[in-house]
């Protein structure tokens, strides 16, 4: 089973390179004994980057999770099992994903607080992201208000923390609908929590920044209707 280096605390989200051992080599992928690459999931795109060993270098095109296995899809030669490799994440893309994902938590929190609409889908990309909400129909004035409040929150320099908590404990101190906690399968008893201090607490497996001050203001925002009482917000950040 691969140890995931970014899971335990916020500092792990800032690992740009690491060394690991190949434990499986098959078809077009390898599996490592540990990794800091984020596998595609939870609406967030996967990391990309490179691995190097014995004066050789290959590209990591995509990372996916299948059960307990985290597969690093490789372009080029693959290192053999038991080989030690040095892996480097494409930090520019990864850091944008971190900013975008934490921004999504802020937007989702604002929309629930002000419009009582829940997040029912999201996709995190480096250049733009989207969030689907239900039940709501946004006006242009609503979008202006969301941007204003978002920019105020990121300017408050709020710390962001990651930690584990028992589900039964979390249920006693959060609005389960605001955090979508009630949508998680009941058998999940321990949760990875992303907390924006003083604003948001949400179970999440994604990568995030340490402080809201790292998130740029919203550059562009627009809405699309995606069905009965479902509106999609598409946004970009002012990198």
MDAnalysis code that builds the backbone (N, CA, C; Angstrom):
import MDAnalysis as mda
import numpy as np

u = mda.Universe.empty(717, n_residues=239, atom_resindex=np.repeat(np.arange(239), 3), trajectory=True)
u.add_TopologyAttr("name", ["N", "CA", "C"] * 239)
u.add_TopologyAttr("resid", np.arange(1, 240))
u.add_TopologyAttr("resname", ["UNK", "UNK", "UNK", "UNK", "UNK", "UNK", "UNK", "UNK", "UNK", "UNK", "UNK", "UNK", "UNK", "UNK", "UNK", "UNK", "UNK", "UNK", "UNK", "UNK", "UNK", "UNK", "UNK", "UNK", "UNK", "UNK", "UNK", "UNK", "UNK", "UNK", "UNK", "UNK", "UNK", "UNK", "UNK", "UNK", "UNK", "UNK", "UNK", "UNK", "UNK", "UNK", "UNK", "UNK", "UNK", "UNK", "UNK", "UNK", "UNK", "UNK", "UNK", "UNK", "UNK", "UNK", "UNK", "UNK", "UNK", "UNK", "UNK", "UNK", "UNK", "UNK", "UNK", "UNK", "UNK", "UNK", "UNK", "UNK", "UNK", "UNK", "UNK", "UNK", "UNK", "UNK", "UNK", "UNK", "UNK", "UNK", "UNK", "UNK", "UNK", "UNK", "UNK", "UNK", "UNK", "UNK", "UNK", "UNK", "UNK", "UNK", "UNK", "UNK", "UNK", "UNK", "UNK", "UNK", "UNK", "UNK", "UNK", "UNK", "UNK", "UNK", "UNK", "UNK", "UNK", "UNK", "UNK", "UNK", "UNK", "UNK", "UNK", "UNK", "UNK", "UNK", "UNK", "UNK", "UNK", "UNK", "UNK", "UNK", "UNK", "UNK", "UNK", "UNK", "UNK", "UNK", "UNK", "UNK", "UNK", "UNK", "UNK", "UNK", "UNK", "UNK", "UNK", "UNK", "UNK", "UNK", "UNK", "UNK", "UNK", "UNK", "UNK", "UNK", "UNK", "UNK", "UNK", "UNK", "UNK", "UNK", "UNK", "UNK", "UNK", "UNK", "UNK", "UNK", "UNK", "UNK", "UNK", "UNK", "UNK", "UNK", "UNK", "UNK", "UNK", "UNK", "UNK", "UNK", "UNK", "UNK", "UNK", "UNK", "UNK", "UNK", "UNK", "UNK", "UNK", "UNK", "UNK", "UNK", "UNK", "UNK", "UNK", "UNK", "UNK", "UNK", "UNK", "UNK", "UNK", "UNK", "UNK", "UNK", "UNK", "UNK", "UNK", "UNK", "UNK", "UNK", "UNK", "UNK", "UNK", "UNK", "UNK", "UNK", "UNK", "UNK", "UNK", "UNK", "UNK", "UNK", "UNK", "UNK", "UNK", "UNK", "UNK", "UNK", "UNK", "UNK", "UNK", "UNK", "UNK", "UNK", "UNK", "UNK", "UNK", "UNK", "UNK", "UNK", "UNK", "UNK", "UNK", "UNK", "UNK", "UNK", "UNK", "UNK", "UNK", "UNK", "UNK"])
u.atoms.positions = np.array([
    [0.842, -1.192, 0.000],
    [0.000, 0.000, 0.000],
    [0.882, 1.248, 0.000],
    [0.585, 2.182, -0.849],
    [1.398, 3.387, -0.993],
    [1.113, 4.380, 0.122],
    [2.159, 4.886, 0.771],
    [1.996, 5.947, 1.756],
    [1.810, 7.267, 1.011],
    [0.760, 8.003, 1.359],
    [0.458, 9.265, 0.686],
    [1.018, 10.405, 1.536],
    [2.004, 11.098, 1.005],
    [2.787, 12.034, 1.801],
    [2.063, 13.340, 2.121],
    [1.018, 13.698, 1.377],
    [0.344, 14.972, 1.611],
    [-0.886, 14.836, 2.511],
    [-1.209, 13.644, 2.960],
    [-2.483, 13.422, 3.641],
    [-2.520, 13.908, 5.083],
    [-1.425, 13.728, 5.826],
    [-1.490, 13.863, 7.282],
    [-1.586, 15.290, 7.785],
    [-0.960, 16.241, 7.098],
    [-0.966, 17.618, 7.579],
    [-0.754, 18.569, 6.407],
    [-0.924, 19.847, 6.666],
    [-0.868, 20.844, 5.594],
    [0.530, 20.945, 4.988],
    [1.576, 20.717, 5.782],
    [2.938, 20.829, 5.256],
    [3.189, 19.822, 4.133],
    [2.563, 18.648, 4.226],
    [2.741, 17.640, 3.201],
    [2.256, 18.076, 1.839],
    [1.352, 19.047, 1.802],
    [0.843, 19.556, 0.531],
    [1.903, 20.336, -0.234],
    [2.976, 20.728, 0.444],
    [4.028, 21.545, -0.161],
    [5.256, 20.727, -0.561],
    [5.166, 19.409, -0.507],
    [6.276, 18.564, -0.951],
    [6.368, 18.636, -2.470],
    [7.489, 19.103, -2.974],
    [7.676, 19.269, -4.415],
    [8.416, 18.095, -5.052],
    [9.253, 17.410, -4.264],
    [9.991, 16.259, -4.772],
    [10.251, 15.298, -3.631],
    [10.487, 14.059, -3.959],
    [10.658, 13.027, -2.940],
    [11.342, 11.811, -3.558],
    [11.880, 10.954, -2.714],
    [12.469, 9.691, -3.156],
    [11.566, 8.543, -2.733],
    [11.496, 7.514, -3.565],
    [10.623, 6.383, -3.279],
    [11.149, 5.142, -3.984],
    [10.605, 3.985, -3.601],
    [10.986, 2.710, -4.197],
    [9.845, 2.184, -5.058],
    [10.185, 1.651, -6.220],
    [9.181, 1.047, -7.101],
    [8.776, -0.308, -6.532],
    [7.482, -0.499, -6.316],
    [6.997, -1.779, -5.788],
    [6.189, -2.560, -6.823],
    [5.869, -1.914, -7.940],
    [5.191, -2.627, -9.026],
    [5.465, -1.921, -10.343],
    [5.713, -2.703, -11.391],
    [5.951, -2.200, -12.733],
    [5.081, -3.025, -13.673],
    [4.093, -2.363, -14.302],
    [3.162, -3.123, -15.123],
    [2.595, -2.227, -16.229],
    [2.491, -2.774, -17.425],
    [1.903, -2.054, -18.560],
    [2.539, -0.671, -18.689],
    [1.719, 0.384, -18.544],
    [2.232, 1.747, -18.700],
    [2.361, 2.483, -17.373],
    [2.361, 1.767, -16.257],
    [2.396, 2.457, -14.970],
    [3.337, 1.772, -13.984],
    [3.679, 2.541, -12.954],
    [4.406, 2.002, -11.816],
    [3.667, 2.386, -10.538],
    [3.919, 1.611, -9.489],
    [3.415, 1.931, -8.156],
    [4.614, 2.098, -7.243],
    [4.580, 3.153, -6.418],
    [5.678, 3.462, -5.505],
    [5.280, 3.142, -4.069],
    [6.287, 2.966, -3.204],
    [5.969, 2.694, -1.805],
    [5.464, 3.941, -1.089],
    [5.764, 5.122, -1.644],
    [5.206, 6.371, -1.129],
    [5.144, 7.374, -2.268],
    [4.256, 8.354, -2.134],
    [4.117, 9.344, -3.198],
    [3.548, 10.644, -2.655],
    [3.947, 11.744, -3.307],
    [3.353, 13.054, -3.033],
    [2.501, 13.509, -4.211],
    [2.437, 12.686, -5.272],
    [1.580, 13.003, -6.407],
    [0.102, 12.835, -6.016],
    [-0.723, 13.807, -6.410],
    [-2.155, 13.694, -6.146],
    [-2.812, 12.900, -7.273],
    [-3.555, 11.824, -6.939],
    [-4.258, 11.069, -7.974],
    [-5.593, 11.736, -8.309],
    [-5.973, 11.700, -9.557],
    [-7.227, 12.305, -9.985],
    [-8.381, 11.775, -9.140],
    [-9.220, 12.702, -8.635],
    [-10.362, 12.288, -7.831],
    [-10.911, 13.442, -7.028],
    [-12.142, 13.293, -6.569],
    [-12.772, 14.340, -5.781],
    [-12.947, 15.626, -6.549],
    [-12.986, 15.526, -7.880],
    [-13.131, 16.719, -8.702],
    [-11.826, 17.405, -9.044],
    [-10.712, 16.939, -8.473],
    [-9.419, 17.591, -8.702],
    [-8.594, 16.805, -9.710],
    [-8.001, 17.509, -10.668],
    [-7.126, 16.867, -11.652],
    [-5.867, 16.329, -10.975],
    [-5.258, 15.316, -11.582],
    [-4.072, 14.719, -10.980],
    [-2.838, 15.583, -11.208],
    [-1.832, 15.329, -10.392],
    [-0.526, 15.949, -10.608],
    [0.174, 15.287, -11.796],
    [1.148, 15.995, -12.327],
    [2.058, 15.455, -13.332],
    [3.484, 15.781, -12.884],
    [4.470, 15.260, -13.606],
    [5.855, 15.563, -13.253],
    [6.822, 14.596, -13.890],
    [7.897, 14.255, -13.151],
    [8.949, 13.399, -13.696],
    [9.462, 12.455, -12.615],
    [10.038, 11.336, -13.066],
    [10.816, 10.465, -12.185],
    [12.195, 10.284, -12.807],
    [13.205, 10.174, -11.948],
    [14.584, 10.006, -12.402],
    [15.247, 8.873, -11.639],
    [16.096, 8.114, -12.333],
    [16.854, 7.025, -11.724],
    [17.992, 6.636, -12.658],
    [19.138, 6.345, -12.117],
    [20.277, 5.841, -12.903],
    [20.513, 6.654, -14.184],
    [20.516, 7.972, -14.043],
    [20.719, 8.875, -15.188],
    [19.639, 8.755, -16.262],
    [18.481, 8.237, -15.874],
    [17.337, 8.148, -16.776],
    [16.208, 9.034, -16.241],
    [15.329, 9.453, -17.149],
    [14.241, 10.346, -16.761],
    [13.015, 10.050, -17.611],
    [11.855, 9.902, -16.964],
    [10.595, 9.684, -17.664],
    [9.520, 10.594, -17.099],
    [8.519, 10.821, -17.918],
    [7.453, 11.751, -17.552],
    [6.297, 11.011, -16.872],
    [5.771, 11.615, -15.805],
    [4.539, 11.131, -15.169],
    [3.385, 11.892, -15.811],
    [2.606, 11.191, -16.637],
    [1.537, 11.843, -17.388],
    [0.282, 12.055, -16.570],
    [-0.004, 11.104, -15.688],
    [-1.228, 11.138, -14.898],
    [-1.067, 10.201, -13.719],
    [-1.824, 10.462, -12.667],
    [-1.819, 9.591, -11.498],
    [-3.273, 9.246, -11.183],
    [-3.554, 7.955, -11.034],
    [-4.920, 7.521, -10.749],
    [-4.910, 6.536, -9.586],
    [-6.033, 6.488, -8.878],
    [-6.166, 5.567, -7.750],
    [-7.187, 4.502, -8.093],
    [-6.784, 3.252, -7.961],
    [-7.652, 2.113, -8.163],
    [-7.615, 1.254, -6.913],
    [-8.674, 1.322, -6.116],
    [-8.656, 0.627, -4.841],
    [-7.595, 1.232, -3.943],
    [-6.687, 0.397, -3.442],
    [-5.588, 0.879, -2.603],
    [-4.335, 1.209, -3.414],
    [-4.390, 0.989, -4.730],
    [-3.217, 1.206, -5.576],
    [-3.238, 2.600, -6.188],
    [-2.105, 3.296, -6.117],
    [-1.944, 4.588, -6.775],
    [-0.998, 4.379, -7.953],
    [-1.552, 4.495, -9.151],
    [-0.812, 4.196, -10.375],
    [-0.263, 5.476, -10.982],
    [1.036, 5.491, -11.225],
    [1.702, 6.603, -11.894],
    [1.873, 6.225, -13.355],
    [1.101, 6.840, -14.228],
    [1.147, 6.533, -15.655],
    [2.392, 7.186, -16.253],
    [3.243, 6.377, -16.870],
    [4.569, 6.824, -17.296],
    [4.668, 6.894, -18.822],
    [5.285, 7.956, -19.311],
    [5.654, 8.062, -20.720],
    [7.161, 7.858, -20.804],
    [7.563, 6.814, -21.529],
    [8.981, 6.514, -21.630],
    [9.331, 5.263, -20.849],
    [10.612, 5.066, -20.614],
    [11.083, 3.875, -19.913],
    [10.598, 3.882, -18.465],
    [10.313, 2.679, -17.944],
    [9.865, 2.550, -16.560],
    [10.962, 1.879, -15.732],
    [11.199, 2.360, -14.520],
    [12.185, 1.711, -13.654],
    [11.673, 0.364, -13.154],
    [12.590, -0.546, -12.910],
    [12.232, -1.887, -12.444],
    [11.820, -1.869, -10.972],
    [11.151, -2.931, -10.552],
    [10.779, -3.107, -9.149],
    [12.042, -3.105, -8.283],
    [11.937, -2.474, -7.130],
    [13.014, -2.321, -6.140],
    [13.960, -1.175, -6.455],
    [13.835, -0.541, -7.611],
    [14.675, 0.604, -7.940],
    [14.228, 1.827, -7.140],
    [15.187, 2.581, -6.626],
    [14.908, 3.853, -5.967],
    [14.843, 4.952, -7.026],
    [13.789, 5.750, -6.981],
    [13.631, 6.842, -7.934],
    [13.511, 8.160, -7.175],
    [13.806, 9.237, -7.868],
    [13.543, 10.570, -7.341],
    [12.449, 11.190, -8.203],
    [11.371, 11.603, -7.570],
    [10.204, 12.127, -8.282],
    [10.068, 13.624, -8.053],
    [9.684, 14.339, -9.096],
    [9.488, 15.788, -9.023],
    [8.113, 16.132, -9.578],
    [7.348, 16.861, -8.790],
    [6.004, 17.268, -9.192],
    [6.083, 18.562, -9.997],
    [5.239, 18.697, -11.001],
    [5.103, 19.980, -11.706],
    [4.455, 20.950, -10.721],
    [5.313, 21.745, -10.061],
    [4.847, 22.555, -8.950],
    [3.942, 23.696, -9.393],
    [4.177, 24.257, -10.538],
    [3.333, 25.358, -11.003],
    [1.877, 24.909, -11.099],
    [1.646, 23.735, -11.690],
    [0.285, 23.220, -11.818],
    [-0.265, 22.808, -10.452],
    [0.549, 22.114, -9.677],
    [0.094, 21.641, -8.360],
    [-0.316, 22.804, -7.461],
    [0.498, 23.851, -7.440],
    [0.198, 24.980, -6.553],
    [-1.077, 25.697, -6.998],
    [-1.308, 25.770, -8.306],
    [-2.559, 26.355, -8.789],
    [-3.750, 25.500, -8.371],
    [-3.599, 24.176, -8.426],
    [-4.666, 23.299, -7.944],
    [-4.953, 23.546, -6.463],
    [-3.907, 23.729, -5.679],
    [-4.072, 23.990, -4.244],
    [-4.861, 25.273, -4.007],
    [-4.502, 26.318, -4.738],
    [-5.213, 27.590, -4.599],
    [-6.658, 27.457, -5.049],
    [-6.854, 26.792, -6.193],
    [-8.201, 26.628, -6.733],
    [-9.088, 25.813, -5.802],
    [-8.528, 24.759, -5.221],
    [-9.361, 23.886, -4.382],
    [-9.761, 24.583, -3.084],
    [-8.816, 25.298, -2.488],
    [-9.173, 26.052, -1.282],
    [-10.160, 27.160, -1.625],
    [-10.010, 27.767, -2.798],
    [-10.976, 28.770, -3.259],
    [-12.365, 28.165, -3.396],
    [-12.438, 26.927, -3.881],
    [-13.737, 26.258, -4.014],
    [-14.409, 26.081, -2.667],
    [-13.640, 25.731, -1.636],
    [-14.219, 25.607, -0.302],
    [-14.812, 26.948, 0.158],
    [-14.104, 28.037, -0.138],
    [-14.591, 29.354, 0.265],
    [-15.878, 29.706, -0.475],
    [-15.892, 29.499, -1.784],
    [-17.099, 29.800, -2.568],
    [-18.271, 28.947, -2.091],
    [-18.031, 27.669, -1.860],
    [-19.097, 26.788, -1.395],
    [-19.636, 27.236, -0.043],
    [-18.741, 27.663, 0.838],
    [-19.177, 28.144, 2.151],
    [-20.017, 29.406, 2.052],
    [-19.593, 30.332, 1.207],
    [-20.341, 31.576, 1.007],
    [-21.739, 31.282, 0.468],
    [-21.816, 30.424, -0.544],
    [-23.106, 30.132, -1.175],
    [-24.050, 29.434, -0.203],
    [-23.530, 28.531, 0.619],
    [-24.420, 27.891, 1.592],
    [-24.895, 28.899, 2.638],
    [-23.975, 29.711, 3.140],
    [-24.340, 30.685, 4.176],
    [-25.366, 31.689, 3.677],
    [-25.207, 32.177, 2.449],
    [-26.036, 33.284, 1.957],
    [-27.244, 32.837, 1.142],
    [-27.167, 31.629, 0.540],
    [-28.254, 31.198, -0.349],
    [-28.807, 29.819, 0.013],
    [-28.220, 29.169, 1.040],
    [-28.646, 27.847, 1.494],
    [-28.646, 26.815, 0.366],
    [-27.721, 26.966, -0.553],
    [-27.560, 26.017, -1.655],
    [-26.333, 25.150, -1.396],
    [-26.455, 23.871, -1.670],
    [-25.386, 22.926, -1.402],
    [-24.540, 22.672, -2.645],
    [-23.285, 22.325, -2.421],
    [-22.395, 21.924, -3.499],
    [-22.751, 20.507, -3.936],
    [-23.070, 20.337, -5.228],
    [-23.462, 19.026, -5.736],
    [-22.505, 18.520, -6.819],
    [-21.419, 19.239, -7.034],
    [-20.409, 18.813, -8.001],
    [-19.347, 19.875, -8.154],
    [-18.145, 19.462, -8.502],
    [-17.074, 20.428, -8.741],
    [-15.978, 19.797, -9.593],
    [-15.234, 20.645, -10.298],
    [-14.067, 20.230, -11.059],
    [-12.983, 21.282, -10.851],
    [-11.820, 20.841, -10.386],
    [-10.699, 21.733, -10.096],
    [-9.653, 21.605, -11.190],
    [-9.359, 22.715, -11.854],
    [-8.313, 22.774, -12.873],
    [-7.359, 23.920, -12.527],
    [-6.252, 24.004, -13.237],
    [-5.270, 25.050, -12.955],
    [-5.717, 26.415, -13.453],
    [-6.354, 26.469, -14.629],
    [-6.698, 27.757, -15.220],
    [-8.113, 28.215, -14.891],
    [-9.004, 27.291, -14.623],
    [-10.358, 27.641, -14.206],
    [-10.925, 26.470, -13.406],
    [-11.990, 26.715, -12.666],
    [-12.676, 25.653, -11.939],
    [-14.172, 25.927, -11.965],
    [-14.933, 24.914, -11.571],
    [-16.380, 25.097, -11.540],
    [-16.968, 24.423, -10.312],
    [-18.115, 24.947, -9.858],
    [-18.848, 24.363, -8.743],
    [-20.329, 24.394, -9.095],
    [-21.025, 23.281, -8.873],
    [-22.461, 23.201, -9.110],
    [-23.200, 23.302, -7.777],
    [-24.297, 24.084, -7.772],
    [-25.063, 24.322, -6.551],
    [-26.540, 24.011, -6.762],
    [-27.186, 23.540, -5.685],
    [-28.617, 23.234, -5.709],
    [-29.189, 23.435, -4.306],
    [-30.390, 23.995, -4.179],
    [-31.219, 24.629, -5.210],
    [-30.951, 26.131, -5.234],
    [-30.699, 26.690, -6.412],
    [-30.413, 28.127, -6.492],
    [-30.484, 28.599, -7.941],
    [-30.791, 29.860, -8.116],
    [-30.670, 30.552, -9.404],
    [-29.997, 31.886, -9.108],
    [-28.746, 32.039, -9.552],
    [-27.986, 33.238, -9.243],
    [-28.315, 34.360, -10.230],
    [-28.337, 35.577, -9.709],
    [-28.412, 36.769, -10.554],
    [-27.003, 37.326, -10.717],
    [-26.841, 38.298, -11.606],
    [-25.538, 38.946, -11.765],
    [-25.134, 39.658, -10.475],
    [-26.116, 40.197, -9.780],
    [-25.833, 40.861, -8.488],
    [-25.345, 39.832, -7.468],
    [-25.918, 38.643, -7.481],
    [-25.455, 37.581, -6.586],
    [-23.987, 37.260, -6.848],
    [-23.618, 37.154, -8.112],
    [-22.222, 36.854, -8.444],
    [-21.294, 37.959, -7.955],
    [-21.713, 39.200, -8.103],
    [-20.912, 40.326, -7.608],
    [-20.741, 40.235, -6.095],
    [-21.805, 39.875, -5.396],
    [-21.733, 39.758, -3.937],
    [-20.823, 38.612, -3.516],
    [-20.879, 37.494, -4.249],
    [-20.021, 36.347, -3.940],
    [-18.550, 36.719, -4.122],
    [-18.240, 37.411, -5.207],
    [-16.861, 37.839, -5.467],
    [-16.379, 38.781, -4.362],
    [-17.221, 39.722, -3.984],
    [-16.844, 40.687, -2.946],
    [-16.534, 39.981, -1.636],
    [-17.408, 39.062, -1.244],
    [-17.183, 38.351, 0.019],
    [-15.975, 37.427, -0.079],
    [-15.805, 36.759, -1.225],
    [-14.637, 35.893, -1.426],
    [-13.345, 36.683, -1.270],
    [-13.258, 37.815, -1.935],
    [-12.044, 38.625, -1.867],
    [-11.781, 39.132, -0.454],
    [-12.847, 39.407, 0.284],
    [-12.684, 39.823, 1.677],
    [-12.110, 38.685, 2.514],
    [-12.603, 37.473, 2.296],
    [-12.154, 36.328, 3.092],
    [-10.694, 35.994, 2.807],
    [-10.297, 35.955, 1.537],
    [-8.894, 35.614, 1.247],
    [-7.948, 36.684, 1.784],
    [-8.439, 37.921, 1.908],
    [-7.606, 39.007, 2.432],
    [-7.501, 38.985, 3.952],
    [-8.248, 38.101, 4.607],
    [-8.221, 38.016, 6.072],
    [-7.057, 37.172, 6.586],
    [-6.284, 36.585, 5.674],
    [-5.108, 35.777, 6.056],
    [-5.471, 34.663, 7.042],
    [-6.509, 33.898, 6.700],
    [-6.966, 32.827, 7.585],
    [-6.098, 31.580, 7.416],
    [-5.587, 31.018, 8.517],
    [-4.814, 29.780, 8.419],
    [-5.688, 28.621, 7.946],
    [-5.069, 27.684, 7.225],
    [-5.746, 26.473, 6.770],
    [-5.018, 25.282, 7.385],
    [-5.763, 24.375, 8.005],
    [-5.165, 23.214, 8.657],
    [-5.784, 21.932, 8.128],
    [-5.006, 20.849, 8.174],
    [-5.474, 19.523, 7.799],
    [-5.206, 18.573, 8.971],
    [-6.225, 17.787, 9.323],
    [-6.084, 16.841, 10.427],
    [-7.164, 15.772, 10.304],
    [-7.025, 14.704, 11.060],
    [-8.033, 13.650, 11.094],
    [-8.926, 13.831, 12.311],
    [-10.181, 13.458, 12.167],
    [-11.121, 13.547, 13.281],
    [-12.163, 12.440, 13.147],
    [-12.582, 11.908, 14.270],
    [-13.645, 10.911, 14.258],
    [-14.946, 11.557, 13.786],
    [-15.648, 10.847, 12.951],
    [-16.888, 11.378, 12.375],
    [-17.889, 11.785, 13.457],
    [-18.022, 10.964, 14.477],
    [-18.996, 11.244, 15.525],
    [-18.684, 12.545, 16.243],
    [-17.392, 12.861, 16.368],
    [-16.979, 14.121, 16.991],
    [-17.288, 15.303, 16.084],
    [-16.990, 15.156, 14.783],
    [-17.227, 16.250, 13.838],
    [-18.715, 16.567, 13.716],
    [-19.547, 15.532, 13.728],
    [-20.994, 15.736, 13.579],
    [-21.577, 16.600, 14.688],
    [-20.900, 16.648, 15.819],
    [-21.404, 17.434, 16.952],
    [-21.088, 18.917, 16.834],
    [-20.174, 19.287, 15.916],
    [-19.733, 20.682, 15.897],
    [-19.844, 21.373, 14.543],
    [-20.383, 20.666, 13.524],
    [-20.541, 21.310, 12.221],
    [-21.964, 21.121, 11.716],
    [-22.359, 21.988, 10.784],
    [-23.596, 21.812, 10.045],
    [-23.335, 20.742, 8.993],
    [-23.954, 19.581, 9.144],
    [-23.634, 18.459, 8.262],
    [-23.995, 18.745, 6.805],
    [-25.003, 19.585, 6.561],
    [-25.355, 19.930, 5.190],
    [-24.349, 20.905, 4.597],
    [-23.890, 21.872, 5.407],
    [-22.901, 22.833, 4.903],
    [-21.620, 22.132, 4.477],
    [-21.230, 21.109, 5.223],
    [-19.984, 20.389, 4.935],
    [-20.210, 19.142, 4.075],
    [-21.470, 18.888, 3.689],
    [-21.835, 17.681, 2.931],
    [-21.470, 16.404, 3.677],
    [-21.329, 16.513, 4.985],
    [-20.970, 15.355, 5.795],
    [-22.037, 14.274, 5.725],
    [-23.298, 14.675, 5.600],
    [-24.389, 13.698, 5.559],
    [-24.403, 12.880, 4.275],
    [-23.621, 13.294, 3.268],
    [-23.575, 12.561, 2.004],
    [-22.480, 11.499, 1.982],
    [-21.586, 11.518, 2.962],
    [-20.528, 10.517, 3.016],
    [-21.087, 9.188, 3.509],
    [-20.597, 8.075, 2.965],
    [-21.073, 6.760, 3.426],
    [-20.921, 6.608, 4.941],
    [-21.902, 5.993, 5.567],
    [-21.933, 5.875, 7.021],
    [-20.779, 5.043, 7.575],
    [-20.222, 4.139, 6.745],
    [-19.155, 3.281, 7.256],
    [-17.841, 4.027, 7.441],
    [-17.719, 5.234, 6.885],
    [-16.487, 6.008, 7.056],
    [-16.535, 6.678, 8.436],
    [-15.692, 6.212, 9.344],
    [-15.752, 6.688, 10.730],
    [-14.691, 7.732, 11.055],
    [-13.574, 7.726, 10.303],
    [-12.517, 8.711, 10.527],
    [-12.338, 9.523, 9.252],
    [-12.269, 10.846, 9.412],
    [-12.284, 11.740, 8.260],
    [-11.057, 12.640, 8.225],
    [-10.599, 12.936, 7.028],
    [-9.555, 13.945, 6.816],
    [-10.258, 15.292, 6.684],
    [-9.935, 16.202, 7.576],
    [-10.625, 17.489, 7.656],
    [-9.725, 18.602, 7.112],
    [-10.307, 19.464, 6.286],
    [-9.660, 20.701, 5.870],
    [-10.418, 21.839, 6.537],
    [-9.717, 22.588, 7.389],
    [-10.354, 23.677, 8.144],
    [-9.743, 25.020, 7.776],
    [-10.575, 25.921, 7.281],
    [-10.197, 27.317, 7.096],
    [-10.606, 28.028, 8.378],
    [-9.627, 28.381, 9.178],
    [-9.884, 28.821, 10.550],
    [-10.904, 29.957, 10.615],
    [-11.962, 29.713, 11.381],
    [-12.973, 30.735, 11.590],
    [-13.998, 30.855, 10.489],
    [-13.869, 29.998, 9.424],
    [-14.821, 30.113, 8.330],
    [-15.411, 28.790, 7.880],
    [-14.598, 27.738, 7.720],
    [-15.104, 26.525, 7.093],
    [-14.416, 25.288, 7.634],
    [-15.190, 24.213, 7.804],
    [-14.678, 22.908, 8.182],
    [-15.326, 21.893, 7.263],
    [-14.499, 21.128, 6.532],
    [-15.071, 20.247, 5.517],
    [-14.203, 19.007, 5.319],
    [-14.795, 17.808, 5.310],
    [-14.033, 16.615, 4.950],
    [-13.577, 16.712, 3.496],
    [-12.302, 16.429, 3.240],
    [-11.783, 16.580, 1.878],
    [-10.437, 15.879, 1.777],
    [-10.190, 15.215, 0.646],
    [-8.918, 14.525, 0.420],
    [-7.990, 15.303, -0.498],
    [-8.388, 16.518, -0.909],
    [-7.609, 17.284, -1.874],
    [-6.418, 18.005, -1.277],
    [-5.698, 18.721, -2.130],
    [-4.534, 19.494, -1.699],
    [-4.927, 20.962, -1.537],
    [-4.323, 21.627, -0.546],
    [-4.747, 22.968, -0.175],
    [-3.568, 23.827, 0.275],
    [-3.792, 25.143, 0.285],
    [-2.767, 26.091, 0.741],
    [-2.803, 26.229, 2.253],
    [-1.731, 26.810, 2.818],
    [-1.631, 26.987, 4.267],
    [-2.419, 28.184, 4.783],
    [-2.659, 29.162, 3.910],
    [-3.271, 30.402, 4.355],
    [-4.053, 31.011, 3.196],
    [-5.189, 31.603, 3.495],
    [-5.997, 32.196, 2.426],
    [-5.274, 33.336, 1.716],
    [-4.250, 33.914, 2.341],
    [-3.502, 34.997, 1.703],
    [-2.765, 34.516, 0.448],
    [-2.589, 33.198, 0.304],
    [-1.927, 32.652, -0.879],
    [-2.864, 32.590, -2.087],
    [-4.153, 32.788, -1.858],
    [-5.138, 32.667, -2.932],
    [-5.357, 34.032, -3.577],
    [-5.199, 34.151, -4.885],
    [-5.478, 35.429, -5.558],
    [-6.973, 35.755, -5.498],
    [-7.299, 37.002, -5.773],
    [-8.697, 37.382, -5.913],
    [-9.285, 36.741, -7.162],
    [-10.599, 36.683, -7.211],
    [-11.264, 36.144, -8.393],
    [-11.061, 37.088, -9.573],
    [-10.651, 36.516, -10.697],
    [-10.429, 37.298, -11.911],
    [-11.700, 37.378, -12.751],
    [-12.332, 36.231, -12.971],
    [-13.558, 36.159, -13.761],
    [-14.523, 35.189, -13.107],
    [-15.808, 35.466, -13.241],
    [-16.835, 34.567, -12.715],
    [-18.059, 34.653, -13.624],
    [-18.683, 33.505, -13.832],
    [-19.924, 33.480, -14.596],
    [-20.756, 32.287, -14.146],
    [-21.985, 32.257, -14.602],
    [-22.887, 31.180, -14.195],
    [-23.473, 30.496, -15.420],
    [-23.846, 29.234, -15.244],
    [-24.581, 28.480, -16.255],
    [-25.689, 27.706, -15.559],
    [-26.827, 27.574, -16.211],
    [-27.905, 26.744, -15.694],
    [-27.676, 25.314, -16.142],
    [-27.665, 24.368, -15.198],
    [-27.361, 22.977, -15.515],
    [-28.533, 22.036, -15.250],
    [-29.708, 22.576, -14.988],
    [-30.869, 21.738, -14.728],
    [-31.805, 22.433, -13.775],
    [-32.834, 21.739, -13.346],
    [-33.831, 22.317, -12.449],
    [-33.184, 22.747, -11.141],
    [-33.189, 24.049, -10.907],
    [-32.658, 24.639, -9.665],
    [-31.174, 24.359, -9.452],
    [-30.449, 24.044, -10.525],
    [-29.000, 23.830, -10.413],
    [-28.282, 24.894, -11.223],
    [-27.430, 25.660, -10.569],
    [-26.597, 26.650, -11.243],
    [-25.131, 26.283, -11.065],
    [-24.358, 26.487, -12.112],
    [-22.915, 26.247, -12.080],
    [-22.186, 27.580, -12.056],
    [-21.245, 27.720, -11.131],
    [-20.350, 28.868, -11.104],
    [-19.004, 28.449, -11.687],
    [-18.552, 29.163, -12.706],
    [-17.223, 28.951, -13.284],
    [-16.378, 30.161, -12.925],
    [-15.192, 29.916, -12.390],
    [-14.368, 31.026, -11.930],
    [-12.896, 30.804, -12.294],
    [-12.176, 31.898, -12.402],
    [-10.726, 31.859, -12.556],
    [-10.122, 32.811, -11.527],
    [-8.849, 32.608, -11.229],
    [-8.165, 33.432, -10.227],
    [-7.136, 34.330, -10.902],
    [-6.836, 35.446, -10.270],
    [-5.967, 36.457, -10.837],
    [-4.503, 36.149, -10.503],
    [-3.960, 35.086, -11.136],
    [-2.574, 34.665, -10.889],
    [-1.606, 35.759, -11.345],
])
